[in-house]
Amino acid sequence: MTMTELPPAVDRPTLETLVRTIRDTEWSWDRAGFQGLAARLGLTPLRDSETSGFYAAPWPSRGRAVRVAYHPERGINHVTMTLTDVDGLPDVPPEFLVDEFAMATRALTTILGEPTGRAPGAEPEVRWRGESRTVRLNRMDVAVVLTWADNAWQEIADFSDRKDRQ
């Protein structure tokens, strides 16, 4: 893979529009409410089940870029959006994900303000926690992922992560 053949990734203007829409949208955090939001975000439904839905994104991506996790009583736990993915692409320069994560962090900070949390390391994370929802940006081994989560779910996930590390 040459530098001109980098994998698809969200561009900054598209990401900024996405994050503004997330910031400015109030919805019911249930399945029915998400259908309207998905249309507003430009998401195309691909598959839906009892526990999750998968959507194609309006930015260049590889496969199912958006996943919604449903809970039968609580509604939607989180919406996970893959901003770029290098899984199975061994020739991608290592700085590609670093650069994409840095661009996304700058874009989110411009719109959401200073982060409320940061976790450096091999797989860094930046968070913006609001009254009821958390926006989380992660750089993983093979992807940069943006998650929009219900705070109650996020607290459960954080507790589970802490237990797994013990």
N, C-alpha and C positions, 0 to 999 in steps of 0.2 A: 504494500500500500504506500503510495507516495503522499507527500503533504497535500497535493491537490485532491486526493481521494480519501479524505477524512470521512468518518461516519456521519450520518445526519445528526443534527443537533438543533435545538431551539435557538433562534436568534434573539438578540436583546429586545428589539421592539415587540416581538410576539410575546416574549416572557413578561415584559412590563405590562402589556395589555392583559395577559392572563392573571397576573398578580393584582392589578387594579380591580379586575372583575371579582376575584376572590375577596379582596378587601371590602369592596363596596356592595356585595351581594348578601342579602339576608334570605335564607330559605329554611324550610322545615327540617332538614337533615333526615328526611325519610325518602323512600324509593320514589314516590310520586314527585316530591319536591326536586329530587335530583334530575329527573327527566327534563324539566324546564331549564334547570341550570346547565345541563349537558348541551342543550341546544344553544343556550347563550354563549357557552364557552367554545362552540363549534366542534363538539365531540360527536363522533359517529359510532352508534352502538354496534358492537361486534358479537357479543355473547352475554347472556344474563343467566344467573342461576339463583338458587335460594340464598347463597352466601356472598356472591360477588357479581360484579358486572365488569366487562372489558370494553374499552372504547379506543377507536383510532383518534389520534390527536390532529389538530389543524397545523401542527408544525412537522417538519420532516422527521420521521422516526422509523424505527425498525419494529414492525409488528404492533402488538397491543400496548400502546404507550400509556394508557390510563386504566387504573384498576380501582373499583369502588368496593369496599368491604361492608357488607350488610350484617346487622344483628337483628334477630326477630323481635326483640322488645325495645331496644334502644335506637333502632333505625341505622343510620350510616355511621360507622366508626371512623373511617378515614377514606380519603381520596388520594391515591398515589399516582404521581405523574412522572414518567421517565423523560428527562430532558435530553439525554443522550445515552447511548448504550454501545459498548465495545465488545460485548460478550462474543467469543468466537472469532475475534479479529486480532490475530497476534501481531500484525504489523503496524498497529496504531501507536504513534509515539507516546511514551508515558506521560508527557506533559499535556497531552490533549485533555484528559479528564481534569487535571489540575487547573488548566486555563478555563475550561467550561464552568467548573465550580466557582472559580474566582469571579468570572463574569456574572454568574447567577447571584452570587453573594452581593456584589455591588448593586445589581439591579433591584434585588429585594430590599436592600438597605435604603436605597433611594426612595422606594415607595412605602415601605413599612416602618422606616426609622431604624434606629440602632437595635441590633439583636438583643433579646433578653437572655440568651445563653449561647455559649460556644463550647464545643468539645474538640480540641485539636487531636492529632494523631494520624495513624495510617488511613483511617476512614473518618475524616472530619465531619462535623455537624454544626449547623448554625440554626438557631430557633428564634421565632418571634411569637411569644405567647400573648394571646388576647384574653378577654374576659371569659369566653366560652370555647374558643378554638385556638389551636396552635398551628403555625406554619413552620415546617421543618425542612431544611435543605441538607442533603447528605451526599458526600462523595464516597462511593463504594469502590470495590476493586474493578468493577466493570461498568459502572453507570453513575450518572448524577441524577438524583431523584428528589422531587419536591413532594412533600406530604402535607395535606391539609386535614387536621385531625380534631375530633371532639376532645376537649381537655380531659374528660373522665376516661376515655379510652387511652389517651396518651399517658395518663398517670398509671394505668394498669400495665401498659406496654413498658414503661420505664421501670416499674417494680419488677416485672418479669425479667427484663434485661439485667437488672442488678443481681437478682437471684441466680441467673445463669452464669454470671461472672464470679460468684462466690465459690 
